Amino acid sequence: MEKEYQIMVTAAAGLEALVGKELERLGYNHQVENYRVRFQGTAEDILKANVWLRTADRVKIIVGEFDARTFDELFEGVKALPWEDYLNYDSEFPVAGRSKKSELFSVPDVQAITKKAIVNRLQEAYHIRTRLPENGYFAQLEVMIDKNHVMVTLDTTGPSLFKRGYRVNKGGAPLKENFAAALVLLTNWHPDRPFVDPTTGSGTLAIEAALIGRNIAPGLIRDFDIEQMDWFDKSLSESVRDQAESQADYDRTLDIEAFDIDQNMVDIAIENAKHAGLGQDIKFKQLAAKDWQTEKINGVIVANPPYGERLGELEAARELYEQMGSIYRHLPSWSKYILTSDLEFETSYGEKATKKRKLYNGAMRVDYFQYWGKRAK
């Protein structure tokens, strides 16, 4: 019987439920918690999660969990875990650490004790008395203690899942790819409807919409740490990607437009879209938000305009919000979704949102103002 693992998918605050829905669509039972979602699966399922999840940060194996209030308990608990199933005698395995509301509050000491316990276990398992060389495959570990409950994990992802591999140029203050995907998935957009990003920047929102519209797995063109580990069946790398490729819909016609007032940013967005293989799917154009017009119906607008966080920029940002409101109110069949940290946005926009959703763009608290259109027949 194929080995099953306890798997933890990490996510930004407010996006855990979205990750849970993604796992559900992939066919996995799951449990949503703060900042993470748990599920059980095989090595193949771990790679599938890395390849397919759009809104998550990382996929980790939970090597073990136990309670510890002393360093002796921590040492013995970590040493009791089957580290030889995950690490070779020469694996490079740095140990990150966190501790919250626990008696073992010194993170450096927690990391050192955890590392020592793993080294001790591997020396015994591989019958080695000398120092471990740590020049083999890389395995990032983390020990987390919350209210004296210890969880030790192995990262299978490597660079965060937001690093899709298509963004060759990012310009200033870009959205992370997984956050942009979340903004699209939080709308009522369907690939048969028009999609507009009026402040596109480096094009991330439009590109993520196109990936969703074509059902292209976001991790299709990048590698993951698990694929370099000796216990992982390398044949899964090709089979999982072949299966993902077969599920992509390259025949669907998409109506995705993206604009920016800065031609340099438009050029960057075009370059990124081409690198993602979506150069023909998105119409980019240099255009100010206030100059956009359309006769299309039942579309969706997703905008990440400047927040006006820097001194002297708030007035300009609010002028843009006012312009958006003036234009978008004349599009009753369109749904509009606008992200900003300005809590007075509705005043500038001139209309109260149908719904607001609190999110975090990195460490910054932002609100997603939603205006739902009435579908025209």
Secondary structure by P-SEA (a helix, b strand, c coil): cccccbbbbbbcccaaaaaaaaaaaacccccccccbbbbbbcaaaaaaaaaccccccbbbbccbbbbbccaaaaaaaaaacccccccccccbbbbbbcccccccccaaaaaaaaaaaaaaaaaaaaccccccccccbbbbbbbbbcccbbbbbbbcccccccccccccccccccccaaaaaaaaaaccccccbbbbbcccccaaaaaaaaaaaacccccccccccccccccccaaaaaaaaaaaaaacccccccbbbbbbccaaaaaaaaaaaaaacccccbbbbbcccccccccccbbbbbbbccccccccaaaaaaaaaaaaaacccccccbbbbbbcccccccccccccccbbbbbbcccbbbbbbbbbbcccc
